[in-house]
Amino acid sequence: MEINTLIERINELSRKQRSVGLEEWEREEQEALRQEYLGFIRGQVHATLGQVKGTNS
């Protein structure tokens, strides 16, 4: 899933949770989407840190 679409769905479920609550399947979807998002962020951080080169002082 594209990251922007993922974020939109996470936000949509979050708004619904605050207003009327979520059904069990929606809570499960929300958790799965959050885990996918965190995996994406971790991958980005890992890739960025992999490009950092240290220097000896």
Secondary structure, DSSP 8 states (H G I E B T S, - for coil): --HHHHHHHHHHHHHHHHHT---HHHHHHHHHHHHHHHHHHHHHHHHHHHH------
